[in-house]
Amino acid sequence: MRVSDFDFELPPERIALRPASPRDSAKLLVVKPDGLIDHSVGDLPSLLRPGDCLVFNTTKVIPAALTGHRNGRGDTTPRIEALLHMRLDGSRWKAFAKPGKRLQAGDRIRFGAEGRVCLLGTLDATVEEKGESGEITLLFDFHGPALDEAIAAVGEMPLPPYIAGKRETDDQDRADYQTMFARDEGAVAAPTAGLHFTPNLIKRLQDTGISTEFVTLHVGAGTFLPVKAEDTADHKMHAEWGEVSAATAPRLKAVRAAGGRIVAVGTTSLRILETSGLEPFAGTTEIFITPGYRFRAVDLLLTNFHLPKSTLFMLVSAFSGVERMKSAYAHAIAQNYRFYSYGDASLLFPAA
């Protein structure tokens, strides 16, 4: 399909710069084949059925946005911005660098600033490899927990460009940009549908007979990248690591066997569930879902509102239909829904 088929106009004022408070007070647009219904996230216990199962992503966002300077080569040590997006081992990360064209394999980069308390406020790395579109492999001087501590000390939360371009990242984002389920460090973007949940809402769901399960997908920086191809067939997804545990998979199958529905909370949960097919899985996935895909693991999808021409809008269009999703987004804009990572949510039913 043409990427332009997934375009739509969004007024800039519809982009949310802060989350709703309390989190479960966000609007929720229910999208069914026969119509659209306005609700709030707090209405979920009455919108789902006893026996249904909500599946959450346990990934935890790390402060993966690093700023530093290149050392040596006799120049003016230009400023380098690096966004970590996939851990390779205890000391190596893939990252997107800006300006990437100024870097070469073997270059040394010092991240952080003098005066920071932890680890003298600096973190050094070597550019081990240079790839395409500004992607590099960084070999850090620290390893394991020491590296994690250093990244936490000198890094910033990697807010999406459509938020970071409108305001500065602050300490509040360190709390706001994590779900209540975050426990496994490794993501550079939040599974934002999960941001709407509170302990009280989870208790109400469980009291209604709706269960919860957990999977992991470490969201990479590729989620921020625009689709540059003109045809969806020419776009390549960046790999992300995920897991559906050997204990979780059979419980999800049991939900289906008992007549319940698997409700993916977020496109990240959906992608790892569809990758696994409800079987145990641990590894990387490059799954790219566009219209025509046959869903095998997910019955309903709770998700935020996504960027035009993005892989995520393609995914929701595959799930509920392109025209249905364009109508839903037009309705959301007209009804003052808030868009993107800190915005409102939708509960999607599959296309008839």
Sequence and secondary structure as in RCSB ss.txt:
>XXXX:A:sequence
MRVSDFDFELPPERIALRPASPRDSAKLLVVKPDGLIDHSVGDLPSLLRPGDCLVFNTTKVIPAALTGHRNGRGD
TTPRIEALLHMRLDGSRWKAFAKPGKRLQAGDRIRFGAEGRVCLLGTLDATVEEKGESGEITLLFDFHGPALDEA
IAAVGEMPLPPYIAGKRETDDQDRADYQTMFARDEGAVAAPTAGLHFTPNLIKRLQDTGISTEFVTLHVGAGTFL
PVKAEDTADHKMHAEWGEVSAATAPRLKAVRAAGGRIVAVGTTSLRILETSGLEPFAGTTEIFITPGYRFRAVDL
LLTNFHLPKSTLFMLVSAFSGVERMKSAYAHAIAQNYRFYSYGDASLLFPAA
>XXXX:A:secstr
 BGGGG     GGGB SS  SSGGGSEEEEEETTEEEEEEGGGHHHHS TT EEEEE EEE   EEEEEEE TTS
   EEEEEEEEE SSSEEEEEEETGGG  TT EEEEE TT SGGGGEEEEEEEEE STTEEEEEESS THHHHHH
HHHH B    HHHHTTS   HHHHHHTS TT  EEEESS  GGGGG  HHHHHHHHHTT EEEEEEE   GGGGS
    SBGGG     EEEEE TTHHHHHHHHHHTT  EEEESHHHHHHHHHHTTS EEEEE     TT   SS SE
EEEE   TT HHHHHHHHHH HHHHHHHHHHHHHTT  BSTTS EEEE    
